[in-house]
Amino acid sequence: MMKFLASLKSAFLFAGITCVISTFANSDDVSGLYALVKRRMPSHSDAFIFNLSTIAGSDVDTFKMRDASHDEGDGNAKIYIECTTISACARGLYTYVTEFGGVDIWWTGSRLDQLPHKLPIINEPITRSAIVPYRYFFNTVTFDYTTAFYTFDDWSLLLDWLALRSVNLPLAWVGYEHILVEVFREVGLTDAEIAGFLSGPAFQAWNRFGNIQGSWGGDLPTQWIDDQFALQKQIIPRMVELGMTPVLPSFTGFVPRALHNLCPNASIINGSQWSGFPSTYTNDSFLEPFDPLFANMQKSFIDKQIAAYGRVSHIYTLDQYNENDPYSGDIAYLQNVTSATFASLRAADPQAIWLMQGWLFFSDETFWTTERVHAYLGGVPGNDSMIILDLYSEAQPQWERLSSYYGKQWIWCELHDYGGNMGFEGNFVNVTAEPLRALTSPGSSMVGMGLTPEGMEGNEIIYDVLLDQAWSPTAINRTSYVSSWVSRRYYVSDLPSSAVNAWEILGATVYSNRDPSSQATVKSILELAPALSGLVNRTGHHPTLVFYDTNTTIVPALQMLIQAGFESKSLLNIREFKYDLVDVTRQLLANRFITLYETLIITYASNSSSSATIAAASQPLLQLLRDLDELLLADDYFLLANWISAARSFSHGNASYAAFLERNARNQITLWGPTGEINDYASKQWGGLIGGYYMSRWETFVDYLVGTKANGAGYNATTVAKAMLEIGEQWNAQTWGLTVGWETVGDSWSVVQALATKYM
């Protein structure tokens, strides 16, 4: 492996790359690791010894792990982990607890406290090295689709998950608005002018991107801005003590419209319209980077950020044209923009490195020709001064088209999970073999591997394997990986082979998708606004095409999981097993819905149909929705109430503020805009959302079909769309009291068995 890594180092040097990870924790400070152990494995708080040192022959993140019981001489097991960085030590700890202890930490919670009381012995010392210097995490939009209403307890679990999987470069957007407001006030903007620019809590990512401005639910409260700033003051130190270098925000150039009048001589342009939003909420004003005011505001922003959090990073995220059109496609103009932008960063921080998402080069490939991309990136001097996230590498990689980003550093990323949708999908081969191919390609300037999910809702195995691949010089074997993954996930002494076999089926089919037209989380048509056509077999962005045979994949996998539940009663006490039972059953019903929908549409189109036959054809479809809601309400992870209660929890007991937060939360997962501009983009299959929202839409649709057949009227798509919008607006306007929908209903094990019998 060291030979392989040495060859990678040579490739980097040949490409002119100087890639240095800088952690701002004290060089010998491993206190954050001991705190993690105490937090997640309190009964083993004295069982691990961490030592930061230079490991001979290694200039990449490396750990050496051995049993140190005899060193201590007290008869208690001690695991000694020597490492080159704190992140490498965390990976060493993770290697021990997973490969020797058999336990893991999941999105659903940590099970590290179940590490055996008598720690397993390491017979032979282990040395491992990362194959890339950077392991990155987060998409800018993850901060809304998943973490918008996270508390620090939520962040603590996620950051421990990241640290143990050796993520050392996480994005850190929380609290951005607090510092931005201070900068805006400093240039003379009033609070009213600023308030009209900032977006609601569930939509801040797109304001940060310059896609939208303002909030259709009311002005962003100062309380929210202050609370998020306080939260960031907890997040940043935790990142640093866990060996991570936070990627911090910077001034992007997007400004309130009032700055036009305040600074009439400044070079300010209006951006493009975004996703059909009315001009009130889009066409953001953009202060050109070559205007002197841009540099002044950049320095002010970064100075204030350093004052708030300390000098914890030199890496700054800055995206100027995410789904925005540049003012001009002129080569010189594009180069001037990046040159001035980078100069502003370096004037504020002489060691600044610019990180940007490369999504624009795929999403607007027609504009971003190779010539324009070359010019845009070429405005930044040197190759080690910029990092580009090849955001959608697993399905639409751009690094080959753009010649490894013309020498700039870049990270191979897995996007997936548009809007936090929940359908099963993944490509095991792509996230294991493809990063290795990119890394070893001639002239490669790839320096990292990372996860850039829009949301984090299921499909956890396909995210885990990518971060594990970052520590393996050969492509991970799917069969052996699935077996060990399931053993950790369902940590019981009597694990039935049927549980492993269920996941092997899923791994070989659902998570081995080779169809490029459906490589993203598959959206169920039941979440889409009902219509007579256009729902089934969509491909591309937000595909609805089910690329596998449900009867030979989901059905046998569910049968085996149920069998495992009968064979091992202890499995029914495992949080992750119950989650997976519900999740696989959810997918079964979502897929069965397609056939019921097609039957309804065929019936309606038949010349011999009547209102009675249409009503009869609709009943199985509507009953499936009732059944799905019952299923999801039986597991507390799948409750709509989680999302709404998390939003309301920031209200400090203020009823009107709680209602504001709830409206934001509701709008994001439904209409996504004041009048459904990107309706159903962030749709979810949650208990309460199925029965309270999607059910209403489908019942209205069925009633319309029955009515038109009865009175001989033709189908009017505009009428249906208007009815769906009205349902969305009415649902968004609701607010829940303190006792509505917060608890699970029923027993998921019983519900799964009943629905499996009915739908398999």
N, C-alpha and C positions, 0 to 999 in steps of 0.2 A: 504494500500500500504506500509506503514512504517513497518508493521509486515512482509510483504513479503520481503522487503529490508533487514530487520534485519536477516531473515533466510538466505539470500544470504551472508550477512557479516559473519555469523557463518560458512557457507560452505567454504568461502575463508580462514578463520582462521584455520579451520580444515585441509585444504589442505596445510597449511604453506605459504600462499600467503600474501605478504605485498605489497599492490598496492597503491602507492601514486602518485597523479598527482602533478607535480611541475610546476607552472607557474612563469615565470621570470619577469612578470610585477610587479610593486610595489603592495603590498598587498591591498592598498586602491586606486589604480589608475584605475579609470573607464573611463578615458578620451577617450580611444579608442571606447567605446560604444557611448559616446556623439558625437564623430566624425562620427561614422557610421550613427547615426540618422540624423545628419546635411547633410551627403553625400547623403543619400537615401530618407530622408523625411524632406527637408529643411523647409517647412512651419510648421513643428511640432518639431523644434529643441529644444524648451523649454518645451515640453509636458511630458518628461519622467525624472524620478528621479531614479538613480541607487545607491544602497548602498550595499557594500560588508560587510558581517557580519557572525557570527556563528549562524546558525539557530538551535535552541534547538531540540534535538532528531534526528538530521541528521548528518551522517558522509559521505554522498555521495553528489554529485552535486545536489543542491536543490535551487529552487526559490520560493519566496512568492510574490504575486502580488495583489495590491488593488488600488482602486480609491483614490487619495489623493487630490481631488479638494478642499475639505473643510479644509485640512491642510494649504493650501496656502491662502485661503480667498480672492483670487483675481477674482473669477468667471470663471477662465479658467480651463479646464480639465487638470488634472495631473495624470499620471499613475506612481505609486510608485512600484519599483521592488527591493526587497531585495534578496540577493543571497549569496551562499557560495563561488562561484568562478565567474570570469568574464564570463566564458563560460555559466554558469547557468543563469547569467543575460541576456546574449544574447538570450538564449533559452526562457527566460521569455518575452523578447521583441518580439521574433518571435511568441510566443503563443498569445500575445495580437494582433499583426497586422494581424494574420491569423484568429484567432477564433472570435475576436471582430471587427476588421477592415475589414476583408474579402479580404485582399490583400496579395500578395506574391512576392517573387523574384525568377526568373527562369534563366535557362541557356541562354535563348533568351534575357534576360534583366530584370531590376527591375521595378516593378509596385508599389513599396512601396510609391511612391510620390502621389498615388491616395488614400491614407488613408483619410477617411472623414474629412472635415474641423472641424466639431464638433465631437470630439472623443466620441465613445460609452462608456457608464459607466459600470464599473464592479460592479455588485450588491453585490456579495459575494466574499470575498478574495479567492484567488486560491493558493494552494501549490502543487508543483509537484517535483518529484525527478527522476533522471536518474537511470536506473536499472543496468548500468555498468559504471565503472569509466572512461573508454576510449571510445571515438567515433573517429574512425580512417578514414583517406581518402588518396587515391592515390595508384596506382600501379607504380612501377618504369617506366614501359613503357608508362604510361599516359603522361609522360613528353616529349614523342615524338609523340605519336599518336594524342594527343590533344593540348598540351601546347607548343610544340616545338617553335612556332613563336609568342607566346603571348607577348604583351606589358604589361606595368604595369597597364594600364586601364583594360585590359582583366583580369589580376590577381586580380585587385581590386574588380571587380564584383564577380569573383569566390570565393575569400576569404570572402566577405560579405555573399555570399550564404552559405559557410561552417560555418561561425561563427553563423549565425542565426539558423542553424540546429544543433548547439552545437558541431560541430566537434572540438575536442581539441587536436588531435594528427595527424597533417598532415605531410606527407613526404615533404622534402625540398631539392631537388636535384639541383636546378638551380645554375649555377656558379661553380659547382664542379671542372671543368677542370682547372680553374685559379689556385686554390690551389694545385691541383695535379701536374701541370706543375712546380710550385715552388719547390715542394718536389723532383720531378725528377731532376731538375737542381741542387738541393742541393747535390744529391748523385753523380753528375758528368755527367749525360746524356746531350747530346747536343740538341739544338732545333731541328735539323734535325732528330735525333733519336726519339725524342718525337713526332714530327709531323707525323712520319710514323706509330705511334701507335694509335693516337686519331682518332675517327670516325666523320663522317659528322654530321651537326646539326640535321638532321632528324633521326639519328641512334645512338645517344649517349647512350641511355639506354642499348643497347646490348654490347657496349664497357665497360660500367660500370659493367655489369654482367660478363664480361670476355668471351662473346660469339664470338665477332668479334674484329678486330683491323684494323686500317687504314681506308682510305676512297677512294672508287672507283670514286669519283667525284673531287678529288684534296685534298690537305692538308687542315685541319681545320684552317681557318684564325685566326690570333691573335686578329683581331678586334672582331670576334664572341666571343672569350673567354673573352675578356675584357668587352664587352657589357653585357654578361650573368652574369658576376661577379657584375657589377653595378646594374643589375636588382635584383639580390639576396639581395643586400644591401637595396633595397626597400621592397622586399617581407618579409624578416625575421622580421623587426620591425613591419610591419603590422600584421603578424601572432601573435606576442607577445602581441601587444596592444589589440588584439581581443580575448585574453585569450587562445591562442593555444601554445602548446609546440612543436616546430618544431622537426621532426626526421631528424637529420643532417647526411650527408655522413661521411664516415670514409675511411681509406686506406684499400682496399680490398685484395691487394696482386697481382693484375694483373699489369704487367709491360712490358715495351718495350723489344723486344728481345735483344737489345744491352746491356742490363744489364748482360746477360750471360758473355759477354766479359769483361765488366767493372768490374764485381765482380765474377771472375771464381770460387771462393771457396764458393760462396753463394749457398744455396739449392734452385735451381730454376728448375721447371719442366714445360713441355709443356702440356697445357690442351687439351681436346678432340676437334675433328672437330665438327662444329655446322651447322646443316641444309643444308648440301651439299656445303657449301662455300669452295672455293679453299684454300689451306694452306696459301696463301698470306694474306688472310683476316680472318683467324681463327686460331685455335690451339694456343690461347693466352698463353704467359708465365706467370707462377704463382710462386711467391716467397712464399715458405713454411712459415707458421706462426711461426714455432719453430726456424727459422733462426734468429739470433740477429738483422740482418738488418731490418727485418719486424717490430720489435718493435720500432726501431729507426725511421723508416719512418712513422709509425703510430703516434708516439708522435709528430713528426714534422708536420704532417698533421693536427692533432687536435689542436696543439698550434697555427698554422697559422690561422685555422678556428676561434678559439676563438679571436685572435687578429683582425680578419676581422669583426666579427658579435657580439662579446661580448659573455659572458657565458650565453647563452639563453636556453640551453638544455643539458641534460645528456644522451639523448637517441640517439643512432647511428644505422643507417641502414648498414648492411653488409651481402651480399650474395655471397657465395664462389662457389656453385655448381648448379647455376640455369641453367639447361639443359647442364651442364658440368659433366663429370665423374670424381670422385675423383681418385687420383693416385693409391689408394689401397682401397680395401674393408675390410682390416684388422681392427678388432674392436679397437685394441690399437692405430693404426694409426689415425683413425677417432676421437677418444677421444683426442689424442694428438693435433690434428689440432685445435679443438675448445678450448681446454684448453689454448693453446698458444695464440690464437686469442683474447680470452677474457682477458688474462693477459696483452696483449698489449693495449687494450682499457682502462683497469683499471690503467695501468702505466701512461697513458696520462691523464685520468680523473678518479680519485678514486671513483666517483659515477656513472660511465658509466653503461648503460643498453644496451644490444645488441638486436636489432630488426632485424628479418629476415623473408623473405617470405617463406612460407611452400610449395610453388608450387613444389619443387623438389621431395617431398615425394609422390606426386600424379603422376607427369609426368614421373618419373623413379621409379615406385613402385617396379619393379622387383629387382633393386639394393637396394633400401632403405627398406630393411626388418625391422621388428620391432626391431630386435637385433641391427642392425646398427644404426637405428634412436636413440634408447635408448643410445647407446654408444656416438654418436655424440652430442646429447643434454646433456648427462651426463658429458661431458668435461667442462661444464660451471657450476661452483659451485653455489648452492642456487637456489631457484625458482623465486626469485624476480629480478634476474640479467639478465633476458632474456624475450623477448616477441616474440611470433611466430604468424605470420598472417596465419590463416587457410584459404588460399587464395580463395578457390573455394567451400566454405561451402554450397552454395545453390544447388550445383549439385553433387560435389565429396568431401564431408567432410572427413577429415583425423583424426579428433580429437578422434573419437571412435576407429578406428583401432589402434591408437597410445596412447590409455589410457590417454586421455586429455594431450597429450604431456608430459607424465610422470611427471606431476606436474609443469612444466614450465608454465608461464603465456601465454595465447594465446587469439587471437581475432577472432571472428566469422565474416567472410568476404563474401561479394557478389562480384564475379569477373565479369562475363558477358562481352558482348561487345568486343569480340576478334577483335583486329586490328581496332577498331572504326567502325565495320560494322553496318548497319542500320536496319536490319530486326527486326520486332516486335517479342518479346518473353519475358517471365518473369514467375515467379512462386510466386504468392502472398502469398500462404500458407507457402511456404518454408522460405520466408524472414520475416515472422511474428511469426509463431508458433515454427519453428525449433530453432531459437536462444534462445527462452525461455526454450525449452527442454534441449538444451546443457548447459544452465546456471544452471539449477536445477538438472542436472544429478549427481549421487553420485560421490564425489571426483572431481567435476569439478574445473578446474583452469582457466576457461574462465573469462577474465577481460574486454572485450570490444566487440563492434560491429562496423563494418566498411565497407566502399565501396572501392573496389580495381579494378575498371574498367580498361580495357586496353585502352579504348577510351570513349569519352562522345559524342555519336551521337544518340539522341532520347531515347525512352523508359524511359523518365524521371520519370514517376510515380513509377516505380519499385525501383528506387533509393531513392526517397523521403520517401517511406513507411518504409524502413529499418531504416533510421535515426529517424523517428518518433517512431518506435517500441522501440528504445533505451530509450524512456521515458514512456513506458507503460508496467506495470507488467502483463497485459493480452494481448492475441493476438488481434491485431487490426481487426475490422470487415471490410471486403472488401466493402460491399455495402455502409455503411455510409461514409467510407473513400473516395471512389470514388466520392460520391455526393459532399462532402465538397471540395475536391481537384478541381473538375471541376468548382465549384462556384467561387473559388479563381482564377483559371486560366483564366476563362472568366468573369472577374469582370464587369458585367453590371447589371443594375437594372431590366431589363426585360429578364433575362436568361430563354430561353425556356426549358421545360422538355426534349425535344428531344436531346439537347446537353448532358444532364446528362445520358439519356438512351443510347446514342451512346457509352459513356465510360463504362457504366455498362456492355454492351455487350462485349466490349474489355476486361474489367476486369475479366469477368466470363469465358473467353475463351483464348484469346491470352496471357493474363497475369495470367493465371491459368494453366500453362503447367505442367502436371504430367509425361510427357514422358522423362525418364532419358537419352535417346539416342539423344535427341535434345535440351538439356538444355544449350543453349548459344545463342547469337544473331544469327538468321537464315540468312545465306548468300544467296542472289539471284543468280541463275545460270547465269543470264545475265552478271554478273561481272566476271565470270570464263572464262578462255581461252576456246574458242569453241572446242568441240570434239564430236565424234560420240557417245560416251558413257561415263559413270562415273560421270555425272554432277548431275543427279536428285536423290533425296531421300538419300543423304549422311547423315550419323549419326555420333555421336561422335564430335570430334574437328571440328569446322566450319561446322555445319550441314546445309544441304540445304533442308532437309525434312520439309515440311510445315505441322505442326502437327494439324492444325485446318482446318475446311471447310470454304474456302473463301466466299462461297455464303451465309453462315449463320452467318458470323462474320464481315469480312471487308465490304461486300456489305451493309448490313443494317446499320452498324455504319456510313459509308459514307453517306448513304441516310439521316440518321437522322442529321448529321452535316450540310448537305446542307439545309435540312428543317429548321434547327435552324437559318441558315444564312438568309433565307427568312423571318422567323418570327421575327427576331431581327436584324435590319439593323446596330445597334450599334456594333454588334459582328464583322462586317467586318472591324472595326477600331481597333480590338484587335489583337495585334501582335501574341500572342500564338494561337488564333483561326485560323488565316490564316496559321500559321505554321502547325497546326494539320490537316487542310483541305488538304494541299499539302502532308503531310506525309502519311495520310491514303490513299489518291489517289495513291501516289507512291507505297505503299505496294500492292494495288490492281493490278496495272500494272505489278509489279514485279512477282506476283503470276500468272497472266494470261500468262506471258511469257513462263511459264513451259509448258502449253498445246500447245502453238504455236510451241515451240521447239520440243516437242514429235511428233507433226503432221509432222513436217519437216523430222525428223529422220525416221518415219514410211514410209513416202513417198519415201525417198531415198532408203530404204531397200526393197521396193516392186519391184518384178520382172517386173511389168508392167509399172513402172515409166519411165519418160523420162526427159531430161534436162528441157523441158518446164513445166512439172508438178512440178518438184523440184523448179524451179524459181517461179512458182505460189504459192507454199506452203511457200516460204520464205518471200513473200511480207508482209503478216500480221505481221510477226515477226519483220521485219525491220521497218515497220511503227510504231509498238509499241515503239521501241527505239526512233524514232523521236518524238513521242507523249510524251514519258517520259522526254526527254530532254527539250521539250517545257514547260512542267509542272514545272520542276525544275528551269529553267531559269526565271520563273515568280516570284520566291520568293528569296529575297536576302540572306536568310539563307542557301540556298541549292546551292550556286554558287561555282564552282571550283575556281573561281577568288579570293574568300576569302582566300583560302589556299595559292595560289601562291602569291597574293599581300602581305599577311602577311609575307611570307618568304622574298620577295624582299625588304620589308620595312626596313630591318636591314642593307641594303647595303650602307647607307650613300651617295647615289648618284653614287656609283662606279659601272659602267656597268658590268664589268667582275665579280665582287663580287655578284651582283644581279643575274647574270646568274648561278653562282655556287649555290647560295641558291635555285634558282628555280629548278635546276636539282635535288637537294636533295629532295625537296618537291615532284616533279613529280615521282621520282624513288620509294619513299616510298609507294605511293598509287597504284603503278603498278607493276614493276618487283621486287621490294624489293631485290635488290642485283645487282651486275654487269651483270649477265646473267640470271636473273629471279630465283634466288635460292629459294625464297619463294613467287613466283609470285602470285599476287592478294590477298595476306594475308590481306592487309590493304585497300582493295577495298572500294569504296564509290559510292553512287548514287548521283552525283552532276551534276548540269547543266553545260554543257561544257565538262565534263568527259564522259558522256553518248554519246553525239553527236560527240565528237572529238576523242574518244579513243575506247570505247566499240563498237560503230557503225562500225568503221573501221575494227575491228576484225571480227565481224559477217558478214559484207559484203564480206570480204576476204574468210571466211569459206564457205559462200553460193556459191560464185563464184567457189570455188574449187569443191564443190559437183556437181554443174551444169557441170563443165568441165570434171570431171571424168566420169559422166554418158554419156556425149556427145561423148567422145573418147574411152569409154570402159575400162578405166584404173581403177584399184582397189584403194580403200581408203588407204592412207599411213599416219598413225598417226604421224610419225616422220616429214614428210613434212609439215603437218599442224602445229605441234608444232614449227618448225623452222620459219614458216611464222609469227606466233603469236609473237615470240621473236623479230623478225625483226621489226614488228610494234611497239612493246614496246620500242625498242632501238631508233627508229626514233622519237617517240613521246617524249621520255625522253630528246632528244637532242634539242627539240624546246625551244624557249624562247619567252615570250610575250612582246610586247611593252607596253607603258603606257596607251594605249587606247583600248586594245583588251580585250573584255569579262568582263569588270568590272561592267557593269550595268545590271539590270534585264530587261527582254523583255516581254511585255504583262501584262495582269491583271490576277492574280492567281485565283480569284473568277470565272471569265469567263472561264478560261481554265479548272478548276476543273469541272464545270458543264458540259462542252462539253465532257470531257473524261469520266466522270461518266456515262453519257448517252451512250457512245460508248462501255464501257467495263464492266458495271455492268450487 
